[in-house]
């Protein structure tokens, strides 16, 4: 009988519960922040690609214009 009370005491003890809960919440927060950062970096990379393409188009247009007015 005493052994059953001892096992029940171990099962009912919840001193590690809040620590585990906080660890899981911190892990979830780290994963969420990582996903948000990845999305932001992907969006800025996409925007940087568009800006680079626009500058390349302007440079090509400028080169074509200077070739048109240059002496052969």
N, C-alpha and C positions, 0 to 999 in steps of 0.2 A: 504494500500500500504506500509506503514511504517513497518507493521508487517511482510510482506513478505521479506523485506530487512533484518530485524532482524533475521528471520529464516535462510535465505540464508547465513548470516554472520556466524552463528553458524555451519552450515553444511560445509562451506568452510574453517573454521578454522582447521588447521592441526597441532596444537602445540603438541598434544599427539602422533602423528604418529611416529616420530623417537624413542620415548621412548618405545612404544609398539613393534616396529620392533626390537630394541636392546634386549628387554626382550625375544622375541621369538627366536632370534638368540642365546642368552645365554642359554635358555632352550634346544634348539637343540644341542648345544655344550655339555651340561652336559649329555644329553641322549647318545650322541655318545661316549663320554669318558667312560661312565658307561658300554656300550656294549663292547668297546675295552678291558676294564679291566676285564670284565667277561670272555671274550674269552681267554685272557692271563692266568687268574687263572685256567680256565678249562684245558687249554693245559699243564700248569705246574703240575696240579693235575694228569693228565693222565701220564705225564712223571715220576712223583714221584711214581705212581703205578707200572710202569714198572721197575723202579730201585728197589723198595721194593721187587717185585717178583723175580728179578735177585739175590738180596742178600739172599732171602729165599731159592732159588735154590742152591746157593753156600753153604749156611749153611747146608742144607740137604745133599748135596754131601759130605761135610767135616765130618758130623756126620756118614754117611755111611762108609766113608773111615776109620775113627777112630775105628768104630765097627769091621771092617774087620780085622784090625791089633791088636785089643785088645785081651788080654788073657781071655778065658772063665772062 
